[in-house]
Amino acid sequence: MSALFEPIRLRSLTIPNRIWMAPMCQYSAAPEGPAEGVPGDWHFQHLAARAAGGTGLILTEATAVSPEGRISPYDLGLWNDTQTEAFRRITAFLKSQGTVPGIQIAHAGRKASTERMWVNRGGAIHADEPYGWTPLAPSPVPFDNGAPTPEELSTAQIDEIVGQFAATARRAREAGFDVVEIHGAHGYLINQFLSPFTNRRTDEYGGSYENRTRFALRVVDAVREVWPDELPVFFRISATDWLSENDDDAREGWTADDTVRFAADLKAHGVDLLDTSTGGNAPNARIEAVPGYQVPFAERVKKETGLPVGAVGLITEARQAEQIVADGQADAVLLGRELLRSPSFALQAARELGTGIRVPEQYQRAV
């Protein structure tokens, strides 16, 4: 048995292998009307194909906890009954293939109200333009020169968003998901609170490490309270803003040391796995992206805190993924672009590594 294809147990949930699908926005939901934020045929086939291809756990794209929490007007949401019901079709099929269905719940913060990535390079949609709105953020700091200045959240609005995360988690369970992941990475709202680069507040949500992590831990507590004790909660983090080594940045960002410290806090608050990515909060950060470049951040968290971790970042080959898990650098690998290119990556990897895998009857002739 290869390490990559050993089942992993988190709380009472067993995930059949360590090849997981990372959340990837599809920008394919209706932007308004009865189908606003509702998963449709595109989302079904996108996720179903990877399940039939042997992926052990599939996480949906960042699914917004409110309309203004979407990255774009075309993103998925989970704040009403229509959306909840539509997701049931997807989770039922994933389970029929032996895949664990997971959902990433999110609020975009200052990076909200943008175009689809293939339209104007995903640029901002301003509030006076069709489908646009004013983003919300910890501080009134725009993402870049072309982005609108976000509205600074009041403490009452912060309380409301914490409640929205809990409500969406509750709906996620009703929709049949077995894993919920809180999106605290890539420069979206929770990441904006964590990092001093984007959090300029002077109240109880800004300044010190304890204050900057307060919102994230409140969200974790609210989700954990409504999520079944026997099922796991994940947290996705950007382990660094990639700013601390840049002399020309006036304000240092979130660092790997912060991540290790925070991982211990997350573990104490009931998080079961840290999905460890990097970047996304500072548009001018300098990142040298090479195969496996983010794996060391996951490895450090695992070794120093004991919290299970997922590794991401240009993981494209079966033996590369196998080595990451076998060497104890991470408990699982989450693939993004490679699963877009190769929906049956897990089946191909099992064949290459000479190990068994559950295969749909219709595909048995391929192994």
Secondary structure, 3 states (H helix, E strand, C coil): CCHHHCCEEECCEEECCCEEECCCCCCCCECCCCCECCCCHHHHHHHHHHHHCCCCEEECCCEECCHHHCCCCCCCECCCHHHHHHHHHHHHHHHHCCCEEEEEEECCHHHCCECCCCCHHHCECCCCCCCCCCCEECCCCCCCCCCCCCEECCHHHHHHHHHHHHHHHHHHHHCCCCEEEEEECCCCHHHHHHCCCCCCCCCCCCCCHHHHCHHHHHHHHHHHHHCCCCCCEEEEEECCCCCCCCCCCCCCCCCHHHHHHHHHHHHHCCCCEEEEECCCCCCCCCCCCCCCCCHHHHHHHHHHHCCCEEECCCCCCHHHHHHHHHCCCCCEEEECHHHHHCCCHHHHHHHHHCCCCCCCHHHHHHC
